Amino acid sequence: MKLQNSFRDYTAESALFVRRALVAFLGILLLTGVLIANLYNLQIVRFTDYQTRSNENRIKLVPIAPQPRHYLRP
């Protein structure tokens, strides 16, 4: 004969799972909102700052004086 363990409260476990899932979902939603706000800040608000920095960061030609050539003389 099997003895059944009736000490589990399935409604409390279900409520605990729903609560944890809701907290996890809200945390993910909050972090996604932070990422979107940061993207907005970088792309829309600070666009001109980064455009100026990128334009100043282009390759520049710097003239360099030629080095003297040393030849072996007999």
BELMOQUI-V164888 format. One record per pair of residues at least 4 apart in sequence whose C-alpha atoms are under 8 Angstrom apart, sorted by the first residue. I is the first residue (numbers start at 1). J is the second residue. D is the distance in Angstrom with one decimal. If there is no record, write none. Layout:
[[I & J & D] [I & J & D]]
//
This chain:
[[9 & 13 & 6.4] [10 & 14 & 6.0] [11 & 15 & 6.1] [12 & 16 & 6.1] [13 & 17 & 6.2] [14 & 18 & 6.2] [15 & 19 & 6.1] [16 & 20 & 6.2] [17 & 21 & 6.0] [18 & 22 & 6.0] [19 & 23 & 6.2] [20 & 24 & 6.1] [21 & 25 & 6.1] [22 & 26 & 6.1] [23 & 27 & 6.1] [24 & 28 & 6.2] [25 & 29 & 6.1] [26 & 30 & 6.0] [27 & 31 & 6.2] [28 & 32 & 6.1] [29 & 33 & 6.2] [30 & 34 & 6.3] [31 & 35 & 6.3] [32 & 36 & 6.2] [33 & 37 & 6.1] [34 & 38 & 6.2] [35 & 39 & 6.1] [36 & 40 & 6.1] [37 & 41 & 6.2] [38 & 42 & 6.2] [39 & 43 & 5.9] [40 & 44 & 5.5] [40 & 45 & 6.9] [41 & 45 & 4.9] [41 & 46 & 6.2] [42 & 46 & 5.2] [42 & 47 & 6.4] [43 & 47 & 5.3] [46 & 50 & 6.6] [47 & 51 & 6.1] [48 & 52 & 6.1] [49 & 53 & 6.3] [50 & 54 & 6.0] [51 & 55 & 6.2] [52 & 56 & 6.2] [53 & 57 & 6.2] [54 & 58 & 6.8]]
//
